[in-house]
Amino acid sequence: MEELSMKKRYRRVFVLLFLLCSVPSQGCGDDQLLRSAWDAAVVGGTVNDQHARLLLDTGADGTGIEIRLLTEMRIALQRERKIRAPSGTTQVRFYEPIGIGIDGFETVRVTPGGIELAGLNLGGHVSFDGLVGMDVLNRHTVLISRGIVSLRERVPAEFPVVETFATGDRVEDRADLPVSMSEFGVREFRVDTGMTDACQFNDRLVKDMLHRGALVRGSTAKVTDIRGAQIIDRFVLRELTVAGVKCRNVPVSTGQYNAIGLELLRHMNLALDFPRRQILIGKPPQDVVDRFAINASGMAVGFDSAEALKVLAIRPDSSAETAGVQAGDVIVQLDGRSPAELSIYDIHDILARDSKTISVVFCRGQDEHYIELPLQLPFEYPPNWAALDARQKDFEKFLEKLESDPAPAAKP
Protein backbone atom coordinates (compact mmCIF):
# COMPACT_ATOMS: atom_id res chain seq x y z
CA MET A 1 0.00 0.00 0.00
CA GLU A 2 2.75 2.38 0.94
CA GLU A 3 4.59 1.67 -2.33
CA LEU A 4 1.37 2.24 -4.31
CA SER A 5 0.80 5.50 -2.49
CA MET A 6 4.29 6.68 -3.42
CA LYS A 7 3.61 5.84 -7.09
CA LYS A 8 0.42 7.89 -6.98
CA ARG A 9 2.31 10.81 -5.48
CA TYR A 10 4.98 10.63 -8.17
CA ARG A 11 2.26 10.44 -10.83
CA ARG A 12 0.52 13.49 -9.40
CA VAL A 13 3.77 15.42 -9.25
CA PHE A 14 4.50 14.48 -12.86
CA VAL A 15 1.04 15.57 -14.00
CA LEU A 16 1.35 18.81 -12.05
CA LEU A 17 4.73 19.58 -13.61
CA PHE A 18 3.32 18.76 -17.05
CA LEU A 19 0.42 21.16 -16.51
CA LEU A 20 2.71 23.89 -15.22
CA CYS A 21 4.88 23.57 -18.30
CA SER A 22 2.05 23.30 -20.78
CA VAL A 23 -0.39 25.98 -19.63
CA PRO A 24 1.63 29.09 -20.53
CA SER A 25 2.93 27.50 -23.71
CA GLN A 26 -0.58 26.43 -24.72
CA GLY A 27 -1.93 29.86 -23.90
CA CYS A 28 0.63 31.61 -26.03
CA GLY A 29 0.22 29.04 -28.78
CA ASP A 30 -3.57 29.22 -28.92
CA ASP A 31 -3.80 32.95 -28.53
CA GLN A 32 -2.26 34.30 -31.73
CA LEU A 33 -2.88 37.84 -30.56
CA LEU A 34 -0.55 37.38 -27.60
CA ARG A 35 2.11 35.73 -29.74
CA SER A 36 1.87 38.46 -32.37
CA ALA A 37 2.21 41.13 -29.71
CA TRP A 38 5.24 39.35 -28.26
CA ASP A 39 6.91 38.97 -31.64
CA ALA A 40 6.20 42.57 -32.63
CA ALA A 41 7.72 43.86 -29.42
CA VAL A 42 11.10 42.21 -29.97
CA VAL A 43 13.60 44.35 -31.86
CA GLY A 44 17.19 43.72 -32.80
CA GLY A 45 19.88 45.46 -30.84
CA THR A 46 23.38 45.35 -29.48
CA VAL A 47 24.95 45.67 -26.05
CA ASN A 48 28.54 46.88 -26.43
CA ASP A 49 28.53 45.64 -30.03
CA GLN A 50 27.29 42.19 -28.95
CA HIS A 51 23.93 41.15 -30.44
CA ALA A 52 21.05 41.10 -27.98
CA ARG A 53 17.29 40.88 -28.21
CA LEU A 54 15.56 43.92 -26.78
CA LEU A 55 11.90 43.55 -25.88
CA LEU A 56 9.77 46.67 -25.93
CA ASP A 57 6.90 46.28 -23.47
CA THR A 58 3.95 48.47 -24.40
CA GLY A 59 3.01 49.05 -20.78
CA ALA A 60 0.44 46.25 -20.43
CA ASP A 61 -0.01 44.71 -17.00
CA GLY A 62 1.71 41.51 -18.05
CA THR A 63 3.10 39.55 -20.96
CA GLY A 64 2.44 35.93 -21.80
CA ILE A 65 5.82 34.20 -21.69
CA GLU A 66 6.58 30.60 -22.51
CA ILE A 67 8.38 28.70 -19.76
CA ARG A 68 11.30 27.96 -22.08
CA LEU A 69 12.01 31.69 -22.16
CA LEU A 70 12.23 31.93 -18.37
CA THR A 71 15.10 29.55 -17.74
CA GLU A 72 17.83 32.21 -17.79
CA MET A 73 15.79 34.98 -16.17
CA ARG A 74 14.78 35.71 -12.62
CA ILE A 75 11.03 35.74 -13.00
CA ALA A 76 8.26 36.33 -10.48
CA LEU A 77 4.76 34.97 -10.98
CA GLN A 78 2.59 38.05 -11.24
CA ARG A 79 -0.95 36.70 -11.60
CA GLU A 80 -3.20 34.32 -13.47
CA ARG A 81 -5.90 35.38 -15.87
CA LYS A 82 -8.40 33.83 -18.25
CA ILE A 83 -8.45 35.18 -21.78
CA ARG A 84 -10.83 34.46 -24.65
CA ALA A 85 -8.96 33.28 -27.73
CA PRO A 86 -10.32 32.12 -31.11
CA SER A 87 -9.88 28.53 -29.94
CA GLY A 88 -11.83 29.15 -26.75
CA THR A 89 -11.18 30.30 -23.20
CA THR A 90 -7.61 29.63 -22.08
CA GLN A 91 -5.93 29.94 -18.72
CA VAL A 92 -2.79 32.02 -19.13
CA ARG A 93 -0.23 32.91 -16.53
CA PHE A 94 1.35 36.33 -16.68
CA TYR A 95 4.90 36.71 -15.46
CA GLU A 96 6.69 39.89 -14.49
CA PRO A 97 10.49 40.00 -14.81
CA ILE A 98 12.00 41.35 -11.61
CA GLY A 99 15.70 41.58 -12.38
CA ILE A 100 18.50 40.50 -14.66
CA GLY A 101 22.12 41.54 -15.14
CA ILE A 102 23.39 43.21 -18.29
CA ASP A 103 27.17 43.34 -18.43
CA GLY A 104 27.21 42.92 -14.66
CA PHE A 105 24.67 45.69 -14.00
CA GLU A 106 21.43 44.81 -12.25
CA THR A 107 18.27 46.37 -13.61
CA VAL A 108 14.90 46.91 -11.97
CA ARG A 109 11.30 47.28 -13.11
CA VAL A 110 10.24 50.90 -13.33
CA THR A 111 7.65 53.01 -15.12
CA PRO A 112 9.35 55.71 -17.21
CA GLY A 113 6.17 57.58 -18.09
CA GLY A 114 5.46 59.12 -21.46
CA ILE A 115 8.91 60.45 -22.35
CA GLU A 116 10.42 60.30 -25.82
CA LEU A 117 14.09 59.46 -26.07
CA ALA A 118 15.69 59.83 -29.49
CA GLY A 119 12.35 59.31 -31.19
CA LEU A 120 11.47 56.11 -29.29
CA ASN A 121 8.24 56.60 -27.37
CA LEU A 122 8.73 55.13 -23.92
CA GLY A 123 5.07 55.39 -22.99
CA GLY A 124 5.22 52.07 -21.17
CA HIS A 125 8.26 50.03 -20.23
CA VAL A 126 11.38 48.88 -21.99
CA SER A 127 12.62 45.33 -21.62
CA PHE A 128 16.07 43.91 -22.28
CA ASP A 129 15.80 40.24 -23.24
CA GLY A 130 12.42 40.08 -21.52
CA LEU A 131 13.47 42.29 -18.63
CA VAL A 132 11.71 45.53 -17.80
CA GLY A 133 14.28 47.95 -16.47
CA MET A 134 15.54 51.40 -17.36
CA ASP A 135 18.17 51.64 -14.63
CA VAL A 136 20.68 50.51 -17.24
CA LEU A 137 20.35 53.89 -18.95
CA ASN A 138 22.40 55.66 -16.31
CA ARG A 139 25.35 53.43 -17.19
CA HIS A 140 24.94 53.13 -20.94
CA THR A 141 24.52 55.44 -23.88
CA VAL A 142 21.44 54.50 -25.90
CA LEU A 143 21.83 54.83 -29.65
CA ILE A 144 18.95 54.36 -32.07
CA SER A 145 19.90 54.20 -35.73
CA ARG A 146 17.97 52.71 -38.64
CA GLY A 147 15.62 50.97 -36.23
CA ILE A 148 18.44 49.26 -34.32
CA VAL A 149 18.79 49.93 -30.61
CA SER A 150 22.35 49.90 -29.26
CA LEU A 151 23.67 50.17 -25.73
CA ARG A 152 27.23 51.31 -25.09
CA GLU A 153 29.04 51.70 -21.82
CA ARG A 154 29.42 55.38 -21.11
CA VAL A 155 31.93 57.42 -19.19
CA PRO A 156 30.47 58.53 -15.84
CA ALA A 157 28.83 61.93 -16.03
CA GLU A 158 31.28 64.79 -15.72
CA PHE A 159 28.74 66.65 -13.62
CA PRO A 160 27.10 65.31 -10.44
CA VAL A 161 23.39 64.58 -10.53
CA VAL A 162 21.26 65.10 -7.46
CA GLU A 163 18.18 63.27 -6.21
CA THR A 164 14.88 64.73 -7.27
CA PHE A 165 12.16 65.74 -4.87
CA ALA A 166 8.38 65.63 -5.21
CA THR A 167 6.76 68.90 -6.23
CA GLY A 168 3.28 69.54 -7.49
CA ASP A 169 0.81 66.99 -8.72
CA ARG A 170 1.88 63.77 -10.43
CA VAL A 171 1.60 65.07 -13.99
CA GLU A 172 3.64 68.18 -13.31
CA ASP A 173 6.14 66.27 -11.17
CA ARG A 174 6.71 63.60 -13.78
CA ALA A 175 7.47 66.18 -16.44
CA ASP A 176 10.11 68.05 -14.43
CA LEU A 177 13.59 66.57 -14.32
CA PRO A 178 16.52 67.98 -12.32
CA VAL A 179 19.95 68.53 -13.79
CA SER A 180 22.88 69.39 -11.55
CA MET A 181 26.09 70.81 -12.96
CA SER A 182 28.95 72.04 -10.82
CA GLU A 183 29.26 75.31 -12.72
CA PHE A 184 25.61 76.15 -13.03
CA GLY A 185 23.86 74.70 -9.97
CA VAL A 186 20.60 72.79 -10.07
CA ARG A 187 18.08 73.48 -12.80
CA GLU A 188 14.65 71.94 -13.02
CA PHE A 189 13.16 71.81 -16.48
CA ARG A 190 10.42 70.07 -18.35
CA VAL A 191 11.35 67.65 -21.09
CA ASP A 192 9.88 69.07 -24.28
CA THR A 193 7.86 66.30 -25.92
CA GLY A 194 7.31 68.31 -29.07
CA MET A 195 3.69 69.03 -28.16
CA THR A 196 4.33 72.18 -26.15
CA ASP A 197 6.45 75.26 -26.54
CA ALA A 198 6.34 76.17 -22.85
CA CYS A 199 8.66 74.98 -20.11
CA GLN A 200 7.90 75.42 -16.43
CA PHE A 201 10.65 76.73 -14.16
CA ASN A 202 10.68 77.30 -10.46
CA ASP A 203 10.18 81.00 -9.66
CA ARG A 204 13.50 81.30 -7.86
CA LEU A 205 15.37 80.21 -10.99
CA VAL A 206 13.82 82.46 -13.61
CA LYS A 207 14.97 85.96 -12.65
CA ASP A 208 18.48 85.65 -14.04
CA MET A 209 17.30 83.88 -17.17
CA LEU A 210 14.66 86.53 -17.79
CA HIS A 211 17.31 89.22 -17.40
CA ARG A 212 19.54 87.50 -19.97
CA GLY A 213 16.65 86.97 -22.37
CA ALA A 214 16.83 83.21 -22.00
CA LEU A 215 13.16 83.05 -21.01
CA VAL A 216 10.12 84.76 -22.45
CA ARG A 217 7.11 85.12 -20.18
CA GLY A 218 4.20 83.14 -21.53
CA SER A 219 0.71 82.34 -20.32
CA THR A 220 -0.48 82.05 -16.74
CA ALA A 221 -2.07 78.76 -15.75
CA LYS A 222 -3.99 77.54 -12.72
CA VAL A 223 -3.04 74.07 -11.48
CA THR A 224 -4.17 71.95 -8.57
CA ASP A 225 -1.60 69.96 -6.65
CA ILE A 226 -1.36 68.35 -3.22
CA ARG A 227 -1.11 71.81 -1.68
CA GLY A 228 -4.29 73.01 -3.36
CA ALA A 229 -4.93 75.32 -6.27
CA GLN A 230 -2.23 77.78 -7.17
CA ILE A 231 -1.34 80.12 -10.00
CA ILE A 232 1.84 79.43 -11.92
CA ASP A 233 3.50 81.40 -14.68
CA ARG A 234 4.67 79.54 -17.74
CA PHE A 235 7.72 80.69 -19.62
CA VAL A 236 8.84 79.89 -23.12
CA LEU A 237 12.42 78.70 -22.94
CA ARG A 238 14.44 80.45 -25.63
CA GLU A 239 17.81 78.95 -24.84
CA LEU A 240 19.69 76.93 -22.27
CA THR A 241 23.47 76.76 -22.01
CA VAL A 242 24.80 73.42 -20.80
CA ALA A 243 28.55 72.86 -20.56
CA GLY A 244 29.16 75.56 -23.13
CA VAL A 245 26.55 74.26 -25.56
CA LYS A 246 23.78 76.69 -26.38
CA CYS A 247 20.50 74.80 -26.74
CA ARG A 248 17.74 76.54 -28.64
CA ASN A 249 14.05 75.89 -28.22
CA VAL A 250 12.74 75.31 -31.73
CA PRO A 251 9.78 73.19 -32.88
CA VAL A 252 10.31 69.47 -33.25
CA SER A 253 9.89 68.16 -36.78
CA THR A 254 10.83 64.51 -36.30
CA GLY A 255 11.19 63.87 -32.58
CA GLN A 256 14.68 62.46 -33.17
CA TYR A 257 16.17 65.30 -31.16
CA ASN A 258 13.22 65.59 -28.81
CA ALA A 259 14.82 67.22 -25.80
CA ILE A 260 14.78 70.65 -24.27
CA GLY A 261 16.49 73.09 -26.61
CA LEU A 262 16.30 70.45 -29.35
CA GLU A 263 20.06 70.50 -29.87
CA LEU A 264 20.97 68.82 -26.60
CA LEU A 265 21.02 65.30 -28.03
CA ARG A 266 23.07 66.41 -31.03
CA HIS A 267 26.04 67.65 -29.05
CA MET A 268 25.86 65.97 -25.65
CA ASN A 269 26.16 62.54 -24.10
CA LEU A 270 22.73 62.34 -22.49
CA ALA A 271 21.01 59.51 -20.66
CA LEU A 272 17.84 59.31 -18.58
CA ASP A 273 17.83 57.47 -15.27
CA PHE A 274 14.14 56.72 -14.82
CA PRO A 275 14.15 55.19 -11.32
CA ARG A 276 15.41 58.47 -9.90
CA ARG A 277 14.14 60.65 -12.78
CA GLN A 278 17.54 62.16 -13.43
CA ILE A 279 19.30 63.38 -16.53
CA LEU A 280 22.97 62.53 -16.81
CA ILE A 281 25.05 64.80 -19.01
CA GLY A 282 28.62 64.15 -20.05
CA LYS A 283 31.13 66.10 -22.10
CA PRO A 284 30.52 66.36 -25.85
CA PRO A 285 32.39 63.69 -27.85
CA GLN A 286 35.74 64.99 -29.03
CA ASP A 287 34.96 64.41 -32.70
CA VAL A 288 31.89 66.61 -32.36
CA VAL A 289 33.88 69.28 -30.54
CA ASP A 290 36.48 69.25 -33.31
CA ARG A 291 33.89 69.44 -36.08
CA PHE A 292 31.54 72.10 -34.71
CA ALA A 293 32.40 75.38 -33.02
CA ILE A 294 29.96 75.15 -30.11
CA ASN A 295 31.54 77.54 -27.65
CA ALA A 296 31.13 81.26 -27.06
CA SER A 297 34.35 82.20 -28.89
CA GLY A 298 33.25 80.88 -32.27
CA MET A 299 36.45 78.80 -32.53
CA ALA A 300 36.68 75.03 -32.68
CA VAL A 301 40.12 74.12 -31.36
CA GLY A 302 42.15 70.98 -30.79
CA PHE A 303 45.67 69.72 -30.17
CA ASP A 304 47.58 68.41 -33.18
CA SER A 305 50.17 65.63 -33.17
CA ALA A 306 52.85 68.12 -32.07
CA GLU A 307 50.73 69.14 -29.04
CA ALA A 308 50.11 72.58 -30.53
CA LEU A 309 46.67 74.09 -29.91
CA LYS A 310 45.29 74.80 -33.37
CA VAL A 311 42.19 76.60 -34.54
CA LEU A 312 40.22 73.99 -36.49
CA ALA A 313 37.26 76.07 -37.65
CA ILE A 314 35.71 79.51 -37.26
CA ARG A 315 31.99 80.15 -36.93
CA PRO A 316 30.85 82.86 -39.36
CA ASP A 317 29.94 86.21 -37.79
CA SER A 318 31.54 85.18 -34.50
CA SER A 319 33.81 87.17 -32.20
CA ALA A 320 36.81 85.15 -33.40
CA GLU A 321 36.10 85.95 -37.05
CA THR A 322 35.66 89.65 -36.23
CA ALA A 323 39.01 89.62 -34.38
CA GLY A 324 40.75 88.17 -37.44
CA VAL A 325 41.39 84.64 -36.18
CA GLN A 326 41.64 82.06 -38.96
CA ALA A 327 41.58 78.28 -39.17
CA GLY A 328 45.15 77.00 -38.89
CA ASP A 329 46.31 79.65 -36.42
CA VAL A 330 48.24 78.31 -33.41
CA ILE A 331 47.18 79.57 -29.98
CA VAL A 332 50.19 80.08 -27.70
CA GLN A 333 48.42 81.80 -24.80
CA LEU A 334 44.80 81.60 -23.68
CA ASP A 335 43.48 83.90 -20.96
CA GLY A 336 47.02 84.36 -19.65
CA ARG A 337 47.84 80.64 -19.54
CA SER A 338 49.88 78.38 -21.78
CA PRO A 339 47.85 75.64 -23.53
CA ALA A 340 50.45 73.14 -22.27
CA GLU A 341 49.07 73.72 -18.76
CA LEU A 342 45.49 73.00 -19.81
CA SER A 343 43.51 69.96 -20.82
CA ILE A 344 41.21 70.19 -23.83
CA TYR A 345 38.25 70.34 -21.44
CA ASP A 346 39.84 73.23 -19.50
CA ILE A 347 40.23 75.05 -22.80
CA HIS A 348 36.61 74.50 -23.80
CA ASP A 349 35.49 75.69 -20.37
CA ILE A 350 37.45 78.93 -20.87
CA LEU A 351 36.01 79.46 -24.34
CA ALA A 352 32.48 78.81 -23.06
CA ARG A 353 32.41 81.74 -20.61
CA ASP A 354 29.55 83.64 -22.16
CA SER A 355 29.62 87.45 -21.78
CA LYS A 356 33.28 87.43 -20.65
CA THR A 357 36.36 88.83 -22.40
CA ILE A 358 39.61 86.86 -22.52
CA SER A 359 43.08 87.55 -23.91
CA VAL A 360 44.37 85.37 -26.74
CA VAL A 361 47.85 85.24 -28.25
CA PHE A 362 48.12 83.30 -31.51
CA CYS A 363 50.74 82.76 -34.20
CA ARG A 364 50.26 82.78 -37.96
CA GLY A 365 53.49 81.74 -39.57
CA GLN A 366 56.24 83.80 -37.93
CA ASP A 367 53.89 86.58 -36.81
CA GLU A 368 52.45 86.76 -33.30
CA HIS A 369 49.12 88.48 -32.62
CA TYR A 370 47.49 89.60 -29.36
CA ILE A 371 43.73 90.17 -29.15
CA GLU A 372 41.04 90.77 -26.54
CA LEU A 373 38.31 88.30 -27.45
CA PRO A 374 34.74 88.92 -26.21
CA LEU A 375 32.86 85.67 -25.67
CA GLN A 376 29.27 85.73 -26.82
CA LEU A 377 27.03 82.83 -27.77
CA PRO A 378 24.91 83.68 -30.80
CA PHE A 379 21.16 83.55 -30.54
CA GLU A 380 18.49 84.65 -32.93
CA TYR A 381 14.77 84.66 -32.26
CA PRO A 382 12.91 83.59 -34.24
CA PRO A 383 15.53 81.20 -35.60
CA ASN A 384 16.66 81.03 -39.19
CA TRP A 385 14.75 77.87 -40.10
CA ALA A 386 16.58 77.30 -43.39
CA ALA A 387 19.97 77.55 -41.70
CA LEU A 388 18.90 75.23 -38.87
CA ASP A 389 17.57 72.69 -41.35
CA ALA A 390 20.81 72.80 -43.34
CA ARG A 391 22.84 72.43 -40.14
CA GLN A 392 20.75 69.44 -39.04
CA LYS A 393 21.24 67.71 -42.38
CA ASP A 394 24.96 68.48 -42.27
CA PHE A 395 25.21 67.00 -38.80
CA GLU A 396 23.26 63.87 -39.79
CA LYS A 397 25.63 63.35 -42.72
CA PHE A 398 28.55 63.77 -40.34
CA LEU A 399 27.11 61.12 -37.99
CA GLU A 400 26.49 58.74 -40.89
CA LYS A 401 30.13 59.13 -41.90
CA LEU A 402 31.21 58.35 -38.34
CA GLU A 403 29.07 55.21 -38.34
CA SER A 404 30.58 54.00 -41.61
CA ASP A 405 34.11 54.92 -40.50
CA PRO A 406 34.13 54.94 -36.67
CA ALA A 407 37.91 55.27 -36.41
CA PRO A 408 39.19 57.57 -39.18
CA ALA A 409 42.89 57.65 -39.79
CA ALA A 410 44.76 60.46 -38.06
CA LYS A 411 45.88 63.28 -40.32
CA PRO A 412 49.66 63.60 -40.75
C-alpha positions in Angstrom: 0.0 0.0 0.0 2.8 2.4 0.9 4.6 1.7 -2.3 1.4 2.2 -4.3 0.8 5.5 -2.5 4.3 6.7 -3.4 3.6 5.8 -7.1 0.4 7.9 -7.0 2.3 10.8 -5.5 5.0 10.6 -8.2 2.3 10.4 -10.8 0.5 13.5 -9.4 3.8 15.4 -9.3 4.5 14.5 -12.9 1.0 15.6 -14.0 1.3 18.8 -12.1 4.7 19.6 -13.6 3.3 18.8 -17.0 0.4 21.2 -16.5 2.7 23.9 -15.2 4.9 23.6 -18.3 2.0 23.3 -20.8 -0.4 26.0 -19.6 1.6 29.1 -20.5 2.9 27.5 -23.7 -0.6 26.4 -24.7 -1.9 29.9 -23.9 0.6 31.6 -26.0 0.2 29.0 -28.8 -3.6 29.2 -28.9 -3.8 33.0 -28.5 -2.3 34.3 -31.7 -2.9 37.8 -30.6 -0.5 37.4 -27.6 2.1 35.7 -29.7 1.9 38.5 -32.4 2.2 41.1 -29.7 5.2 39.4 -28.3 6.9 39.0 -31.6 6.2 42.6 -32.6 7.7 43.9 -29.4 11.1 42.2 -30.0 13.6 44.4 -31.9 17.2 43.7 -32.8 19.9 45.5 -30.8 23.4 45.3 -29.5 24.9 45.7 -26.0 28.5 46.9 -26.4 28.5 45.6 -30.0 27.3 42.2 -29.0 23.9 41.2 -30.4 21.1 41.1 -28.0 17.3 40.9 -28.2 15.6 43.9 -26.8 11.9 43.5 -25.9 9.8 46.7 -25.9 6.9 46.3 -23.5 3.9 48.5 -24.4 3.0 49.0 -20.8 0.4 46.3 -20.4 0.0 44.7 -17.0 1.7 41.5 -18.1 3.1 39.5 -21.0 2.4 35.9 -21.8 5.8 34.2 -21.7 6.6 30.6 -22.5 8.4 28.7 -19.8 11.3 28.0 -22.1 12.0 31.7 -22.2 12.2 31.9 -18.4 15.1 29.6 -17.7 17.8 32.2 -17.8 15.8 35.0 -16.2 14.8 35.7 -12.6 11.0 35.7 -13.0 8.3 36.3 -10.5 4.8 35.0 -11.0 2.6 38.0 -11.2 -1.0 36.7 -11.6 -3.2 34.3 -13.5 -5.9 35.4 -15.9 -8.4 33.8 -18.3 -8.5 35.2 -21.8 -10.8 34.5 -24.6 -9.0 33.3 -27.7 -10.3 32.1 -31.1 -9.9 28.5 -29.9 -11.8 29.2 -26.7 -11.2 30.3 -23.2 -7.6 29.6 -22.1 -5.9 29.9 -18.7 -2.8 32.0 -19.1 -0.2 32.9 -16.5 1.4 36.3 -16.7 4.9 36.7 -15.5 6.7 39.9 -14.5 10.5 40.0 -14.8 12.0 41.4 -11.6 15.7 41.6 -12.4 18.5 40.5 -14.7 22.1 41.5 -15.1 23.4 43.2 -18.3 27.2 43.3 -18.4 27.2 42.9 -14.7 24.7 45.7 -14.0 21.4 44.8 -12.3 18.3 46.4 -13.6 14.9 46.9 -12.0 11.3 47.3 -13.1 10.2 50.9 -13.3 7.7 53.0 -15.1 9.3 55.7 -17.2 6.2 57.6 -18.1 5.5 59.1 -21.5 8.9 60.4 -22.4 10.4 60.3 -25.8 14.1 59.5 -26.1 15.7 59.8 -29.5 12.4 59.3 -31.2 11.5 56.1 -29.3 8.2 56.6 -27.4 8.7 55.1 -23.9 5.1 55.4 -23.0 5.2 52.1 -21.2 8.3 50.0 -20.2 11.4 48.9 -22.0 12.6 45.3 -21.6 16.1 43.9 -22.3 15.8 40.2 -23.2 12.4 40.1 -21.5 13.5 42.3 -18.6 11.7 45.5 -17.8 14.3 48.0 -16.5 15.5 51.4 -17.4 18.2 51.6 -14.6 20.7 50.5 -17.2 20.4 53.9 -19.0 22.4 55.7 -16.3 25.4 53.4 -17.2 24.9 53.1 -20.9 24.5 55.4 -23.9 21.4 54.5 -25.9 21.8 54.8 -29.6 18.9 54.4 -32.1 19.9 54.2 -35.7 18.0 52.7 -38.6 15.6 51.0 -36.2 18.4 49.3 -34.3 18.8 49.9 -30.6 22.3 49.9 -29.3 23.7 50.2 -25.7 27.2 51.3 -25.1 29.0 51.7 -21.8 29.4 55.4 -21.1 31.9 57.4 -19.2 30.5 58.5 -15.8 28.8 61.9 -16.0 31.3 64.8 -15.7 28.7 66.7 -13.6 27.1 65.3 -10.4 23.4 64.6 -10.5 21.3 65.1 -7.5 18.2 63.3 -6.2 14.9 64.7 -7.3 12.2 65.7 -4.9 8.4 65.6 -5.2 6.8 68.9 -6.2 3.3 69.5 -7.5 0.8 67.0 -8.7 1.9 63.8 -10.4 1.6 65.1 -14.0 3.6 68.2 -13.3 6.1 66.3 -11.2 6.7 63.6 -13.8 7.5 66.2 -16.4 10.1 68.1 -14.4 13.6 66.6 -14.3 16.5 68.0 -12.3 19.9 68.5 -13.8 22.9 69.4 -11.6 26.1 70.8 -13.0 29.0 72.0 -10.8 29.3 75.3 -12.7 25.6 76.2 -13.0 23.9 74.7 -10.0 20.6 72.8 -10.1 18.1 73.5 -12.8 14.6 71.9 -13.0 13.2 71.8 -16.5 10.4 70.1 -18.4 11.3 67.6 -21.1 9.9 69.1 -24.3 7.9 66.3 -25.9 7.3 68.3 -29.1 3.7 69.0 -28.2 4.3 72.2 -26.1 6.4 75.3 -26.5 6.3 76.2 -22.8 8.7 75.0 -20.1 7.9 75.4 -16.4 10.6 76.7 -14.2 10.7 77.3 -10.5 10.2 81.0 -9.7 13.5 81.3 -7.9 15.4 80.2 -11.0 13.8 82.5 -13.6 15.0 86.0 -12.6 18.5 85.6 -14.0 17.3 83.9 -17.2 14.7 86.5 -17.8 17.3 89.2 -17.4 19.5 87.5 -20.0 16.7 87.0 -22.4 16.8 83.2 -22.0 13.2 83.1 -21.0 10.1 84.8 -22.4 7.1 85.1 -20.2 4.2 83.1 -21.5 0.7 82.3 -20.3 -0.5 82.1 -16.7 -2.1 78.8 -15.8 -4.0 77.5 -12.7 -3.0 74.1 -11.5 -4.2 71.9 -8.6 -1.6 70.0 -6.6 -1.4 68.4 -3.2 -1.1 71.8 -1.7 -4.3 73.0 -3.4 -4.9 75.3 -6.3 -2.2 77.8 -7.2 -1.3 80.1 -10.0 1.8 79.4 -11.9 3.5 81.4 -14.7 4.7 79.5 -17.7 7.7 80.7 -19.6 8.8 79.9 -23.1 12.4 78.7 -22.9 14.4 80.5 -25.6 17.8 79.0 -24.8 19.7 76.9 -22.3 23.5 76.8 -22.0 24.8 73.4 -20.8 28.5 72.9 -20.6 29.2 75.6 -23.1 26.5 74.3 -25.6 23.8 76.7 -26.4 20.5 74.8 -26.7 17.7 76.5 -28.6 14.1 75.9 -28.2 12.7 75.3 -31.7 9.8 73.2 -32.9 10.3 69.5 -33.2 9.9 68.2 -36.8 10.8 64.5 -36.3 11.2 63.9 -32.6 14.7 62.5 -33.2 16.2 65.3 -31.2 13.2 65.6 -28.8 14.8 67.2 -25.8 14.8 70.6 -24.3 16.5 73.1 -26.6 16.3 70.4 -29.4 20.1 70.5 -29.9 21.0 68.8 -26.6 21.0 65.3 -28.0 23.1 66.4 -31.0 26.0 67.6 -29.0 25.9 66.0 -25.6 26.2 62.5 -24.1 22.7 62.3 -22.5 21.0 59.5 -20.7 17.8 59.3 -18.6 17.8 57.5 -15.3 14.1 56.7 -14.8 14.1 55.2 -11.3 15.4 58.5 -9.9 14.1 60.7 -12.8 17.5 62.2 -13.4 19.3 63.4 -16.5 23.0 62.5 -16.8 25.0 64.8 -19.0 28.6 64.2 -20.1 31.1 66.1 -22.1 30.5 66.4 -25.9 32.4 63.7 -27.9 35.7 65.0 -29.0 35.0 64.4 -32.7 31.9 66.6 -32.4 33.9 69.3 -30.5 36.5 69.2 -33.3 33.9 69.4 -36.1 31.5 72.1 -34.7 32.4 75.4 -33.0 30.0 75.2 -30.1 31.5 77.5 -27.6 31.1 81.3 -27.1 34.3 82.2 -28.9 33.2 80.9 -32.3 36.5 78.8 -32.5 36.7 75.0 -32.7 40.1 74.1 -31.4 42.1 71.0 -30.8 45.7 69.7 -30.2 47.6 68.4 -33.2 50.2 65.6 -33.2 52.8 68.1 -32.1 50.7 69.1 -29.0 50.1 72.6 -30.5 46.7 74.1 -29.9 45.3 74.8 -33.4 42.2 76.6 -34.5 40.2 74.0 -36.5 37.3 76.1 -37.6 35.7 79.5 -37.3 32.0 80.1 -36.9 30.8 82.9 -39.4 29.9 86.2 -37.8 31.5 85.2 -34.5 33.8 87.2 -32.2 36.8 85.2 -33.4 36.1 86.0 -37.0 35.7 89.7 -36.2 39.0 89.6 -34.4 40.7 88.2 -37.4 41.4 84.6 -36.2 41.6 82.1 -39.0 41.6 78.3 -39.2 45.2 77.0 -38.9 46.3 79.6 -36.4 48.2 78.3 -33.4 47.2 79.6 -30.0 50.2 80.1 -27.7 48.4 81.8 -24.8 44.8 81.6 -23.7 43.5 83.9 -21.0 47.0 84.4 -19.6 47.8 80.6 -19.5 49.9 78.4 -21.8 47.9 75.6 -23.5 50.4 73.1 -22.3 49.1 73.7 -18.8 45.5 73.0 -19.8 43.5 70.0 -20.8 41.2 70.2 -23.8 38.2 70.3 -21.4 39.8 73.2 -19.5 40.2 75.1 -22.8 36.6 74.5 -23.8 35.5 75.7 -20.4 37.4 78.9 -20.9 36.0 79.5 -24.3 32.5 78.8 -23.1 32.4 81.7 -20.6 29.5 83.6 -22.2 29.6 87.5 -21.8 33.3 87.4 -20.6 36.4 88.8 -22.4 39.6 86.9 -22.5 43.1 87.6 -23.9 44.4 85.4 -26.7 47.8 85.2 -28.3 48.1 83.3 -31.5 50.7 82.8 -34.2 50.3 82.8 -38.0 53.5 81.7 -39.6 56.2 83.8 -37.9 53.9 86.6 -36.8 52.4 86.8 -33.3 49.1 88.5 -32.6 47.5 89.6 -29.4 43.7 90.2 -29.2 41.0 90.8 -26.5 38.3 88.3 -27.5 34.7 88.9 -26.2 32.9 85.7 -25.7 29.3 85.7 -26.8 27.0 82.8 -27.8 24.9 83.7 -30.8 21.2 83.5 -30.5 18.5 84.7 -32.9 14.8 84.7 -32.3 12.9 83.6 -34.2 15.5 81.2 -35.6 16.7 81.0 -39.2 14.7 77.9 -40.1 16.6 77.3 -43.4 20.0 77.5 -41.7 18.9 75.2 -38.9 17.6 72.7 -41.3 20.8 72.8 -43.3 22.8 72.4 -40.1 20.7 69.4 -39.0 21.2 67.7 -42.4 25.0 68.5 -42.3 25.2 67.0 -38.8 23.3 63.9 -39.8 25.6 63.3 -42.7 28.5 63.8 -40.3 27.1 61.1 -38.0 26.5 58.7 -40.9 30.1 59.1 -41.9 31.2 58.4 -38.3 29.1 55.2 -38.3 30.6 54.0 -41.6 34.1 54.9 -40.5 34.1 54.9 -36.7 37.9 55.3 -36.4 39.2 57.6 -39.2 42.9 57.7 -39.8 44.8 60.5 -38.1 45.9 63.3 -40.3 49.7 63.6 -40.7 
